[in-house]
Amino acid sequence: MSAVPRIEAVNDFVIKFANVNGSGSASANELFAKAILRMGVPVSPRNIFPSNIQGLPTWYEVRVTERGHLGRRGGTDMMVAMNPQTWDADVAELEPGGYLFYDSTRPLPPSKFRDDIRVIGMPLTEICNAVYHDPRQRQLFKNIVYVGALAILLGIEPEVVEKLFGEQYKGKEKLLASNVQALHLGCDFARENLLEPVGLQVRRADRVGDRIFVDGNSAVALGCVYGGATVAAWYPITPSSSVAEAFQKYCAKFRVDPSTGQNRFAIVQAEDEIASIGMVVGAGWNGARAFTATSGPGVSLMTEFIGLAYFAEIPVTLVNVQRGGPSTGMPTRTQQADILSCAYASHGDTKHVLLFPEDPHECFEHAAAALDLADRLQTPVFLMTDLDIGMNQRLCAPFAWDDGRDYDRGKVMTAEELEAGRDFGRYKDVDGDGIPWRTLPGTHPSKGSFFTRGTTRDAYARYSERGPDYIYNVERLLKKFATAATLVPQPVLRPAARKTGLGVIYFGSTSPSMHEALDELEQRGIHLDALRLRAFPFPDSVVQFLAEHPRVFVVEQNRDAQMRSLLVNELDADPARLVRVLHFDGTPITARFIVDAISSATRLQETA
């Protein structure tokens, strides 16, 4: 018996499943998380998987959090250790007083355990071998058996799990019956044999409310549908592929003419990323709302076309679901490391609009906003998500859409205006905001045409290599970029409970962990005004925030402090006043990491 007190918590713990990729564990682990959610208790699951087909380790972490903290906490209270290859590391990760659940069919020596944890052994392989004869069934149903056992140990109602099975296998009664049988095998064994109580418990609550449970990639795809996108061209790349796949699914539901059965959309899986961005640029030039979905390596291949769209001023939306890099990097790990490569994508002097959603709700909203901004600004717009938001399901506010909302097509000159003799200079700034007027192909039989080129030209799109014409164009593009700062989603300020000279800037998927960290830091007496960035270019409020705080922490998930560099480069911010807080091991940042980093830096400053 361990001398360390066991961890005891109700609706507030972290359980982690260590499995082998390709073993069918993912669906069982997701079922476990959804069952807790159905009991009214918020959960925040994260699937950590390798970039091979099968055989390597995979983990599924579930944070049970009645208080609603949806970021990673750090640490594990219960480990379901189903992978011998990672056993030592998995056991080492447990908090003192935590619980180790494992398959005890094959005995393990005492050296494989720790004295400060509780061990729960269950002969899962033996149970399944006695009931199932097919090797694949033995493997698949082993996962369901341990879900049943955990339901009894943790207080999850088996009826809730059965209802989820009923929804999943509706019309497939044979599969339903076999899964329910496996669930009860685990429940019955736990009731009869696992008699020592577990201090981690799930109790019914009512803390989910009207929130929905969805992944960011699906939210982006639906946002593109509602935002008016009719063309998508893409090349498969982890972790963005499911954006296009979800867009296909939603278009089949919402973009098919009910009277004719004709598709009102075009989705092309191109031969590579270069072809996909070329198609999207062509569609945008022709007046369609078009987007591509990719990740960092894809953006690298697309940069020449991105530069063309920037200089020729063609609306393009790019969804970048960021992953670890450089090169092939870590395809199934998360980072925020494409900020600079996207902000300045292409050669020469370029600057692009970036949007930073914090959760699936903002993925939906910002996807639609990106399409509007691309049209309004006549430029590429990047929606910067990452694997943590894109591929993991998360609780968020329900999506909302105003059916009376008009798409912002920007400055498009009509045939009537041209016929009336209105002056048309494709690259002429007539309104003082840097945004020229454009025409769409076929607008007028003889007026409003222009030659689209990637080389320099004058305000009327006539070829020119004169220095003054070039300067006029690129300075006008800067003016347009300044206009963009007033149109993009504005930052969100969370003021401290008391006046402070300390600030923190963060963005994107860091948000849920940051919210929890701010609460913890406040309890420790460290007060920070917090500013969540939602877009680049930076609005004036960011300049004001930096001016008001002598010391600002910049929290981001990359090695090179890319957002900090962008702040210094674009706003002439004093680098000495911007403190790096960097997390880049490929896992989502935790509240503990943020608290420890800011606490340590604050203590060092106080003792200096």
C-alpha positions as CSV (number, residue, x, y, z in Angstrom):
1,M,0.0,0.0,0.0
2,S,1.4,3.4,-1.0
3,A,2.2,5.9,1.7
4,V,1.3,8.7,-0.6
5,P,-2.4,9.6,-0.3
6,R,-4.4,8.7,-3.3
7,I,-5.7,11.5,-5.6
8,E,-9.4,12.2,-4.9
9,A,-11.4,14.4,-7.2
10,V,-14.9,14.6,-8.5
11,N,-15.4,15.9,-12.1
12,D,-11.9,17.3,-12.1
13,F,-9.1,15.0,-13.3
14,V,-7.0,13.9,-16.3
15,I,-7.1,10.4,-17.7
16,K,-4.8,9.3,-20.4
17,F,-5.0,6.2,-22.7
18,A,-1.7,4.8,-24.0
19,N,-2.5,2.5,-27.0
20,V,-1.0,1.2,-30.2
21,N,-1.9,3.0,-33.4
22,G,-4.2,1.0,-35.6
23,S,-5.6,-1.1,-32.7
24,G,-9.1,0.5,-32.9
25,S,-8.7,2.3,-29.6
26,A,-9.5,5.8,-30.9
27,S,-13.2,5.3,-31.3
28,A,-13.5,3.6,-27.9
29,N,-11.6,6.4,-26.2
30,E,-13.8,9.0,-27.9
31,L,-16.8,7.0,-26.7
32,F,-15.5,7.3,-23.1
33,A,-15.1,11.1,-23.4
34,K,-18.6,11.5,-24.9
35,A,-20.2,9.5,-22.2
36,I,-18.9,11.9,-19.6
37,L,-20.1,14.8,-21.7
38,R,-23.5,13.2,-21.9
39,M,-23.6,13.2,-18.0
40,G,-23.3,17.0,-18.1
41,V,-19.7,17.2,-17.3
42,P,-17.4,19.2,-19.7
43,V,-14.5,17.3,-21.2
44,S,-11.5,18.3,-23.3
45,P,-10.0,15.4,-25.2
46,R,-6.9,15.4,-27.3
47,N,-5.7,12.6,-29.6
48,I,-1.9,12.4,-29.9
49,F,-1.1,10.0,-32.7
50,P,1.9,9.1,-34.9
51,S,2.3,9.9,-38.6
52,N,2.4,6.2,-39.6
53,I,-0.5,3.9,-40.4
54,Q,-0.2,1.5,-37.5
55,G,2.1,0.0,-34.9
56,L,3.6,3.1,-33.2
57,P,2.4,4.6,-29.9
58,T,-0.7,6.7,-29.7
59,W,-2.3,8.5,-26.7
60,Y,-5.7,9.9,-26.0
61,E,-5.9,12.4,-23.2
62,V,-9.2,13.3,-21.6
63,R,-9.5,16.2,-19.2
64,V,-12.6,16.0,-17.1
65,T,-13.4,19.6,-16.0
66,E,-16.6,20.7,-14.4
67,R,-15.1,24.1,-14.0
68,G,-14.8,24.3,-17.8
69,H,-11.0,24.5,-18.3
70,L,-10.6,23.2,-21.8
71,G,-6.9,23.6,-22.2
72,R,-4.4,21.0,-21.3
73,R,-3.7,21.0,-17.6
74,G,-0.4,19.0,-17.5
75,G,0.1,15.8,-15.6
76,T,-2.0,12.6,-15.6
77,D,-4.1,11.3,-12.7
78,M,-5.0,7.9,-14.3
79,M,-3.1,6.1,-17.0
80,V,-4.7,3.3,-19.0
81,A,-1.5,1.6,-20.1
82,M,-2.2,-0.6,-23.1
83,N,1.1,-0.3,-24.9
84,P,4.1,-2.3,-23.6
85,Q,6.5,-0.2,-25.7
86,T,5.8,3.0,-23.8
87,W,5.1,1.5,-20.4
88,D,8.0,3.1,-18.5
89,A,7.3,6.6,-19.8
90,D,3.6,6.2,-19.3
91,V,4.0,5.1,-15.7
92,A,6.6,7.9,-15.0
93,E,4.0,10.5,-16.2
94,L,1.5,9.7,-13.4
95,E,1.0,12.2,-10.6
96,P,2.0,10.8,-7.1
97,G,-1.2,9.2,-5.7
98,G,-2.5,8.5,-9.2
99,Y,-3.9,5.4,-10.7
100,L,-2.4,2.9,-13.2
101,F,-5.0,0.7,-15.1
102,Y,-3.4,-2.1,-17.1
103,D,-3.9,-5.5,-18.8
104,S,-2.7,-8.0,-16.1
105,T,-2.9,-11.1,-18.3
106,R,0.9,-11.4,-18.3
107,P,2.5,-10.8,-14.9
108,L,4.9,-7.9,-14.6
109,P,7.8,-7.6,-12.1
110,P,7.5,-5.2,-9.2
111,S,10.2,-3.0,-10.8
112,K,7.7,-2.0,-13.5
113,F,5.5,-0.2,-11.0
114,R,5.9,2.7,-8.6
115,D,5.4,2.8,-4.9
116,D,3.5,6.1,-4.9
117,I,0.6,5.0,-7.3
118,R,-2.4,2.7,-7.1
119,V,-2.3,-0.2,-9.5
120,I,-5.5,-1.7,-11.0
121,G,-4.9,-4.9,-13.0
122,M,-7.5,-6.5,-15.2
123,P,-6.8,-9.5,-17.5
124,L,-8.2,-8.0,-20.6
125,T,-6.5,-10.3,-23.1
126,E,-7.6,-13.4,-21.1
127,I,-11.2,-12.2,-20.9
128,C,-11.4,-11.4,-24.7
129,N,-9.6,-14.7,-25.7
130,A,-12.2,-16.6,-23.7
131,V,-15.2,-15.0,-25.5
132,Y,-13.9,-14.1,-29.0
133,H,-12.2,-16.3,-31.5
134,D,-11.4,-13.9,-34.3
135,P,-8.0,-12.1,-33.6
136,R,-9.3,-8.8,-34.9
137,Q,-12.4,-9.0,-32.7
138,R,-10.3,-9.8,-29.7
139,Q,-8.2,-6.6,-30.3
140,L,-11.2,-4.3,-31.0
141,F,-13.4,-5.4,-28.2
142,K,-10.6,-5.3,-25.7
143,N,-11.0,-1.5,-26.0
144,I,-14.7,-1.7,-25.3
145,V,-14.2,-4.0,-22.3
146,Y,-11.9,-1.6,-20.6
147,V,-14.4,1.2,-21.2
148,G,-16.9,-0.9,-19.4
149,A,-14.6,-1.5,-16.5
150,L,-13.7,2.2,-16.3
151,A,-17.3,3.2,-16.3
152,I,-17.9,1.2,-13.1
153,L,-14.6,2.4,-11.5
154,L,-15.2,6.0,-12.2
155,G,-19.0,6.3,-11.8
156,I,-19.9,6.7,-15.5
157,E,-23.4,5.3,-16.1
158,P,-23.3,2.3,-18.5
159,E,-26.7,3.2,-19.8
160,V,-25.2,6.4,-21.3
161,V,-22.6,4.4,-23.1
162,E,-25.2,2.0,-24.4
163,K,-27.2,4.9,-25.7
164,L,-24.2,6.2,-27.6
165,F,-23.8,2.7,-29.1
166,G,-27.4,2.9,-30.2
167,E,-26.8,6.1,-32.0
168,Q,-23.6,5.0,-33.6
169,Y,-24.9,1.6,-34.8
170,K,-28.5,2.5,-35.7
171,G,-29.7,0.0,-38.2
172,K,-26.7,-2.2,-37.6
173,E,-28.1,-4.4,-34.8
174,K,-25.4,-7.1,-35.0
175,L,-22.6,-4.5,-34.4
176,L,-24.8,-2.9,-31.6
177,A,-25.3,-6.2,-29.8
178,S,-21.6,-7.2,-29.9
179,N,-20.4,-3.8,-28.6
180,V,-23.0,-3.9,-25.8
181,Q,-21.8,-7.4,-24.9
182,A,-18.2,-6.3,-24.7
183,L,-19.2,-3.3,-22.6
184,H,-21.0,-5.6,-20.1
185,L,-18.0,-7.9,-19.9
186,G,-16.0,-5.1,-18.6
187,C,-18.7,-3.8,-16.3
188,D,-19.4,-7.2,-14.8
189,F,-15.7,-8.0,-14.2
190,A,-15.2,-4.6,-12.5
191,R,-18.2,-5.0,-10.2
192,E,-17.1,-8.5,-9.1
193,N,-13.3,-8.2,-8.9
194,L,-12.1,-4.5,-8.8
195,L,-13.4,-3.8,-5.4
196,E,-10.9,-1.2,-4.1
197,P,-12.6,2.2,-4.6
198,V,-11.0,4.8,-7.0
199,G,-10.8,8.4,-5.8
200,L,-11.6,9.8,-9.3
201,Q,-15.3,10.0,-9.8
202,V,-17.7,11.3,-12.4
203,R,-21.0,12.7,-11.1
204,R,-23.9,14.1,-13.1
205,A,-23.8,17.8,-13.5
206,D,-25.4,20.5,-15.7
207,R,-22.3,22.4,-16.9
208,V,-22.4,21.8,-20.6
209,G,-25.3,24.0,-21.4
210,D,-26.0,24.7,-25.0
211,R,-22.4,24.3,-26.1
212,I,-21.6,21.9,-29.0
213,F,-18.8,19.4,-29.4
214,V,-17.0,19.7,-32.7
215,D,-13.5,19.8,-34.2
216,G,-12.1,22.9,-35.8
217,N,-11.6,21.5,-39.3
218,S,-15.3,20.7,-39.6
219,A,-16.1,24.2,-38.2
220,V,-13.9,25.8,-40.9
221,A,-15.6,23.8,-43.6
222,L,-19.1,24.8,-42.5
223,G,-17.9,28.4,-42.2
224,C,-16.7,28.3,-45.8
225,V,-20.1,27.0,-46.9
226,Y,-22.0,29.7,-45.0
227,G,-19.5,32.2,-46.1
228,G,-20.3,31.6,-49.8
229,A,-17.4,29.5,-51.0
230,T,-18.3,27.5,-54.0
231,V,-14.8,26.3,-55.1
232,A,-12.2,24.4,-53.2
233,A,-9.0,23.0,-54.6
234,W,-6.6,21.0,-52.3
235,Y,-4.0,18.4,-52.0
236,P,-4.1,15.9,-49.1
237,I,-1.8,16.9,-46.2
238,T,-2.0,16.2,-42.5
239,P,-3.6,17.8,-40.5
240,S,-5.8,19.8,-43.0
241,S,-7.2,17.1,-45.2
242,S,-10.5,16.8,-43.2
243,V,-11.3,20.5,-44.0
244,A,-11.8,19.6,-47.7
245,E,-13.5,16.3,-46.8
246,A,-15.9,18.1,-44.5
247,F,-16.5,20.8,-47.1
248,Q,-17.5,18.0,-49.6
249,K,-19.9,16.6,-47.1
250,Y,-21.6,19.9,-46.3
251,C,-21.7,20.9,-50.0
252,A,-23.5,17.7,-50.7
253,K,-26.1,18.7,-48.2
254,F,-26.4,22.5,-48.8
255,R,-25.0,23.1,-52.3
256,V,-27.1,20.8,-54.5
257,D,-29.9,22.3,-56.5
258,P,-33.0,20.5,-55.2
259,S,-34.9,20.9,-58.4
260,T,-32.2,19.7,-60.9
261,G,-29.9,17.8,-58.6
262,Q,-27.0,19.7,-60.0
263,N,-24.0,20.5,-57.8
264,R,-23.6,24.2,-57.1
265,F,-19.9,23.8,-56.2
266,A,-16.6,22.5,-57.5
267,I,-14.1,20.6,-55.4
268,V,-10.9,19.4,-57.0
269,Q,-8.2,17.2,-55.4
270,A,-5.3,18.6,-57.4
271,E,-2.1,16.7,-58.3
272,D,-0.1,18.9,-55.8
273,E,-0.2,22.0,-53.7
274,I,1.0,24.2,-56.5
275,A,-1.8,23.2,-58.8
276,S,-4.4,23.6,-56.0
277,I,-3.5,27.2,-55.3
278,G,-3.3,27.9,-59.0
279,M,-6.9,26.7,-59.4
280,V,-8.1,28.8,-56.4
281,V,-6.4,31.9,-57.8
282,G,-8.1,31.4,-61.1
283,A,-11.4,30.9,-59.5
284,G,-11.0,34.0,-57.4
285,W,-10.0,36.0,-60.5
286,N,-13.2,34.8,-62.2
287,G,-15.4,36.0,-59.3
288,A,-15.9,32.8,-57.3
289,R,-15.3,32.5,-53.6
290,A,-12.6,30.0,-53.5
291,F,-10.3,28.5,-50.9
292,T,-7.6,25.9,-50.3
293,A,-6.7,24.0,-47.2
294,T,-3.1,23.0,-46.4
295,S,-0.4,23.0,-43.8
296,G,3.1,24.5,-43.6
297,P,4.8,22.4,-46.3
298,G,1.9,23.2,-48.7
299,V,2.3,27.0,-48.1
300,S,5.9,26.7,-48.9
301,L,5.1,25.3,-52.3
302,M,2.3,27.8,-52.9
303,T,4.3,31.0,-52.3
304,E,4.9,32.0,-55.9
305,F,1.1,31.9,-56.6
306,I,0.5,33.6,-53.3
307,G,2.7,36.4,-54.5
308,L,0.9,36.6,-57.8
309,A,-2.5,36.9,-56.0
310,Y,-1.1,39.6,-53.7
311,F,0.4,41.7,-56.6
312,A,-2.4,41.1,-59.1
313,E,-4.9,41.6,-56.2
314,I,-7.0,38.5,-56.5
315,P,-9.1,37.3,-53.6
316,V,-7.9,34.0,-52.2
317,T,-8.5,32.3,-48.9
318,L,-6.0,29.8,-47.5
319,V,-6.7,27.6,-44.5
320,N,-3.4,26.7,-42.8
321,V,-3.8,24.0,-40.2
322,Q,-0.3,24.3,-38.7
323,R,1.9,21.4,-37.6
324,G,5.4,20.9,-36.5
325,G,8.2,21.7,-38.9
326,P,10.4,22.6,-40.7
327,S,10.4,20.3,-43.8
328,T,8.2,17.3,-43.2
329,G,8.6,18.0,-39.4
330,M,6.0,16.4,-37.2
331,P,2.9,15.9,-39.3
332,T,0.7,14.8,-36.4
333,R,1.9,17.3,-33.8
334,T,0.8,20.9,-33.2
335,Q,2.6,24.2,-33.4
336,Q,2.0,27.9,-34.2
337,A,5.2,28.1,-36.3
338,D,4.0,29.3,-39.7
339,I,3.3,32.9,-38.6
340,L,6.3,34.6,-40.4
341,S,6.2,32.3,-43.4
342,C,2.5,33.2,-44.0
343,A,2.7,36.9,-43.0
344,Y,5.4,37.5,-45.6
345,A,4.8,34.6,-48.0
346,S,6.4,35.0,-51.5
347,H,9.5,36.8,-52.5
348,G,9.7,40.6,-52.6
349,D,7.8,43.0,-50.4
350,T,4.6,41.2,-49.4
351,K,2.3,41.3,-46.3
352,H,-0.7,39.1,-45.9
353,V,-3.7,39.2,-43.7
354,L,-3.7,36.4,-41.0
355,L,-6.7,35.4,-38.8
356,F,-6.2,33.5,-35.5
357,P,-9.3,31.7,-34.3
358,E,-9.2,30.4,-30.7
359,D,-11.7,27.5,-31.0
360,P,-14.1,25.8,-33.4
361,H,-16.7,28.6,-32.9
362,E,-14.2,31.2,-34.2
363,C,-13.1,28.8,-36.9
364,F,-16.6,28.9,-38.2
365,E,-16.9,32.7,-37.9
366,H,-13.4,33.5,-39.1
367,A,-13.7,31.2,-42.2
368,A,-16.7,33.2,-43.4
369,A,-14.9,36.4,-42.4
370,A,-11.8,35.4,-44.4
371,L,-13.9,35.0,-47.5
372,D,-15.4,38.5,-47.0
373,L,-12.0,40.0,-46.3
374,A,-10.4,38.4,-49.4
375,D,-13.1,40.0,-51.6
376,R,-13.1,43.3,-49.8
377,L,-9.3,43.7,-49.8
378,Q,-8.7,41.8,-53.1
379,T,-5.8,39.8,-51.6
380,P,-4.9,36.5,-50.0
381,V,-6.2,35.9,-46.5
382,F,-4.8,33.2,-44.3
383,L,-6.9,31.4,-41.6
384,M,-4.3,30.2,-39.2
385,T,-5.5,27.2,-37.2
386,D,-3.4,24.3,-36.0
387,L,-3.7,20.6,-35.3
388,D,-4.9,21.1,-31.7
389,I,-7.9,23.1,-32.9
390,G,-8.4,21.4,-36.2
391,M,-8.4,17.7,-35.3
392,N,-9.5,17.6,-31.7
393,Q,-13.1,17.9,-30.7
394,R,-13.8,20.8,-28.3
395,L,-16.8,22.3,-26.5
396,C,-17.6,25.7,-27.9
397,A,-20.5,28.1,-28.3
398,P,-23.0,27.0,-30.9
399,F,-22.6,28.4,-34.4
400,A,-24.9,31.3,-35.4
401,W,-25.7,32.8,-38.8
402,D,-27.8,35.8,-39.8
403,D,-29.7,34.7,-42.9
404,G,-30.1,38.4,-43.8
405,R,-26.3,38.9,-43.9
406,D,-25.0,40.0,-47.3
407,Y,-21.6,38.9,-48.5
408,D,-19.1,41.7,-48.8
409,R,-17.9,41.5,-52.4
410,G,-16.0,44.7,-52.1
411,K,-15.4,47.2,-54.9
412,V,-16.8,45.5,-58.0
413,M,-17.8,47.8,-60.8
414,T,-21.0,47.0,-62.6
415,A,-21.9,47.1,-66.3
416,E,-24.2,50.0,-65.6
417,E,-21.4,52.0,-64.1
418,L,-19.1,51.3,-66.9
419,E,-21.8,52.1,-69.5
420,A,-22.4,55.5,-67.7
421,G,-18.7,56.3,-68.4
422,R,-17.2,55.8,-65.0
423,D,-13.5,55.9,-65.0
424,F,-12.0,52.4,-64.5
425,G,-8.4,52.1,-63.5
426,R,-7.8,48.5,-62.2
427,Y,-5.0,49.5,-59.9
428,K,-6.0,53.1,-59.2
429,D,-6.7,54.3,-55.6
430,V,-9.8,56.5,-56.0
431,D,-11.1,56.3,-52.4
432,G,-8.0,56.8,-50.4
433,D,-8.0,53.4,-48.7
434,G,-5.6,51.7,-51.1
435,I,-8.3,49.3,-52.5
436,P,-8.9,49.7,-56.2
437,W,-12.1,48.8,-58.1
438,R,-12.2,45.6,-60.1
439,T,-14.5,44.1,-62.7
440,L,-15.4,40.5,-63.1
441,P,-14.9,38.7,-66.5
442,G,-17.8,39.3,-68.8
443,T,-19.2,42.3,-67.0
444,H,-19.4,44.4,-70.1
445,P,-18.9,43.5,-73.8
446,S,-16.4,46.3,-74.5
447,K,-15.5,48.2,-71.2
448,G,-13.9,47.4,-68.0
449,S,-11.5,44.8,-69.4
450,F,-7.8,44.7,-68.2
451,F,-4.8,42.5,-68.5
452,T,-4.0,40.6,-65.4
453,R,-0.3,40.2,-65.0
454,G,2.3,39.5,-62.3
455,T,4.7,42.0,-63.7
456,T,4.6,45.7,-62.9
457,R,2.0,48.0,-64.5
458,D,0.5,51.5,-64.1
459,A,-2.8,52.3,-62.4
460,Y,-4.7,51.3,-65.6
461,A,-3.1,47.9,-65.7
462,R,-0.8,48.8,-68.6
463,Y,2.6,47.2,-68.6
464,S,5.2,49.5,-67.1
465,E,8.7,49.2,-65.5
466,R,8.8,52.9,-64.6
467,G,10.0,53.4,-61.1
468,P,7.2,55.8,-60.1
469,D,4.6,53.3,-61.3
470,Y,6.1,50.6,-59.3
471,I,6.4,52.8,-56.2
472,Y,2.7,53.9,-56.6
473,N,1.6,50.3,-56.6
474,V,3.6,48.9,-53.7
475,E,2.9,51.9,-51.5
476,R,-0.8,51.7,-52.4
477,L,-0.7,48.0,-51.3
478,L,0.7,49.2,-47.9
479,K,-2.1,51.7,-47.6
480,K,-4.5,48.8,-48.3
481,F,-2.8,46.8,-45.6
482,A,-3.4,49.7,-43.1
483,T,-7.1,49.6,-44.1
484,A,-7.1,45.9,-43.4
485,A,-6.2,46.6,-39.8
486,T,-9.5,48.3,-39.3
487,L,-11.5,45.5,-40.9
488,V,-10.0,42.3,-39.3
489,P,-11.4,40.8,-36.1
490,Q,-10.2,43.1,-33.3
491,P,-8.2,41.9,-30.2
492,V,-9.9,40.9,-27.0
493,L,-8.8,42.5,-23.8
494,R,-9.0,40.7,-20.4
495,P,-8.1,43.3,-17.8
496,A,-6.5,42.2,-14.5
497,A,-8.4,42.6,-11.3
498,R,-6.1,45.3,-10.2
499,K,-3.9,47.9,-12.0
500,T,-0.6,46.4,-13.3
501,G,2.3,47.1,-15.5
502,L,2.5,43.5,-16.6
503,G,0.8,42.4,-19.8
504,V,0.5,39.2,-21.8
505,I,-0.2,38.7,-25.5
506,Y,-1.4,35.3,-26.8
507,F,-3.5,34.0,-29.7
508,G,-5.2,30.9,-31.3
509,S,-5.1,27.5,-29.6
510,T,-3.1,28.9,-26.6
511,S,-6.3,30.6,-25.4
512,P,-8.0,27.9,-23.2
513,S,-4.7,27.1,-21.3
514,M,-4.1,30.9,-21.0
515,H,-7.4,31.5,-19.4
516,E,-6.7,28.9,-16.8
517,A,-3.2,30.2,-16.3
518,L,-4.4,33.7,-15.7
519,D,-6.7,32.5,-12.9
520,E,-3.9,30.6,-11.3
521,L,-1.4,33.5,-11.6
522,E,-4.0,35.8,-10.0
523,Q,-4.3,33.5,-7.1
524,R,-0.5,33.7,-6.7
525,G,-0.7,37.5,-6.6
526,I,0.6,37.9,-10.2
527,H,-1.8,40.2,-12.1
528,L,-1.6,40.6,-15.8
529,D,-3.7,42.5,-18.4
530,A,-4.2,40.0,-21.2
531,L,-4.7,40.7,-24.9
532,R,-5.7,38.0,-27.3
533,L,-4.7,38.8,-30.8
534,R,-7.2,37.7,-33.5
535,A,-5.6,39.0,-36.6
536,F,-2.6,40.5,-38.4
537,P,-2.2,43.4,-39.4
538,F,-2.3,44.6,-35.8
539,P,-4.9,47.2,-35.0
540,D,-4.0,50.4,-33.1
541,S,-5.2,48.8,-29.9
542,V,-2.2,46.6,-29.9
543,V,0.1,49.6,-30.1
544,Q,-1.7,51.1,-27.2
545,F,-1.5,47.9,-25.1
546,L,2.3,47.8,-25.6
547,A,2.7,51.4,-24.7
548,E,0.7,51.0,-21.5
549,H,2.7,48.0,-20.2
550,P,6.5,48.2,-19.5
551,R,6.7,44.4,-19.6
552,V,4.7,42.2,-21.9
553,F,4.9,38.4,-22.1
554,V,4.3,36.9,-25.5
555,V,3.1,33.3,-25.3
556,E,3.3,31.2,-28.4
557,Q,3.9,27.7,-29.6
558,N,7.1,27.9,-31.7
559,R,10.8,28.0,-31.1
560,D,11.7,31.4,-32.6
561,A,9.2,33.7,-31.0
562,Q,7.6,34.4,-34.3
563,M,4.7,36.5,-33.0
564,R,7.1,38.5,-30.9
565,S,9.2,39.1,-34.0
566,L,6.2,40.3,-35.9
567,L,5.3,42.8,-33.1
568,V,8.9,44.1,-33.1
569,N,9.1,44.3,-36.9
570,E,5.7,45.8,-37.6
571,L,5.2,48.1,-34.6
572,D,8.8,49.0,-33.7
573,A,8.2,47.6,-30.3
574,D,11.1,47.5,-27.9
575,P,12.4,43.9,-27.8
576,A,13.6,44.4,-24.3
577,R,10.0,44.8,-23.1
578,L,8.7,41.7,-24.8
579,V,9.4,38.5,-22.8
580,R,9.3,35.2,-24.7
581,V,7.2,32.3,-23.4
582,L,7.7,29.5,-25.9
583,H,6.4,26.0,-26.0
584,F,7.3,23.9,-29.0
585,D,7.5,20.1,-28.2
586,G,4.6,19.4,-30.5
587,T,2.0,18.8,-27.7
588,P,-0.6,21.5,-26.9
589,I,0.6,24.1,-24.4
590,T,-0.5,23.5,-20.8
591,A,-1.7,25.9,-18.1
592,R,1.1,24.6,-15.8
593,F,3.7,25.5,-18.4
594,I,2.4,29.1,-18.7
595,V,2.1,29.6,-15.0
596,D,5.6,28.2,-14.3
597,A,7.2,30.3,-17.1
598,I,5.6,33.6,-16.1
599,S,6.1,33.0,-12.3
600,S,9.8,32.3,-12.8
601,A,10.3,35.3,-15.0
602,T,8.5,37.5,-12.5
603,R,10.5,36.2,-9.6
604,L,13.8,36.8,-11.5
605,Q,12.7,40.4,-12.3
606,E,11.9,41.0,-8.6
607,T,15.3,39.8,-7.5
608,A,17.2,41.6,-10.2
